[in-house]
Every structure is written in C-alpha cells, then in structure tokens.
Amino acid sequence: MSKPLPVRHDLKRPKYGTSPKDQRTCDGIVFDSKKEMRRYQYLKLEKKAGNVLTFLRQTPFHLPGDSRYVCDFTVFWSDGRVTFEDVKGVRTEQYKLKKRQVEEIYAPITILEI
C-alpha cells in the first residue's frame, strides 16, 4: 500500500482560479485569464478578416474619487459600431459598481460582458 502524498500548505491557489501565466500568454502579453486571451485571439482574427478595423486593450475610464475602471477591449468594427467589452469570469461587487458608474457617467456607453 502506498503512502499518501504530504499536503503542501505553502502553495496558495489563485483567488479566482487563475491559470498559470504561461497558459494565458499570447504575443508576449500576460492576460488576466485564458478567456480574455481567447477573446484577444478572436479579435485578431476578426481584424485579419476585415470585420474589425482595430481594437484597444485596457481602456481606462476615470471615475469620481480618484477611481478608475479599465475595460478589457474597445473594438472598432468595420460597420461603424464601437463596442466596449469586459471579459468576465467572476462579477465582483466592485466590478458591478464601477460598471454601473461608467455606464451612467459616460452614457450612451454600454459595457458588454463577454
């Protein structure tokens, strides 16, 4: 009978189950999640296909009280639309509050959750 492996208490799990950096890195960019990295790759393909003119990463919105909200992607589509996208796994209370503030202060901007 084999002995059970010892439990290592010095290894901390990421707060939201984030993957290791090497699994969420593309083009030298370390993304917050694999999901965000996949969205980036998708937008690159859409740009190559001509459906997206360009897109920006990490667009900041300044909020009251020296606070800010950072949107994952601002996408300029070839049909003239502009979308503001946030790739979400966990919707924290702070995120919900800041998203609501951005949509009120910067109306008619709406943040799409991907």
Secondary structure, DSSP 8 states (H G I E B T S, - for coil): --------TT----TT----GGGGEETTEE-SSHHHHHHHHHHHHHHHHTSEEEEEEEEEEEETTTEEEEEEEEEEETTS-EEEEE--SS--HHHHHHHHHHHHHTTT--EEE-
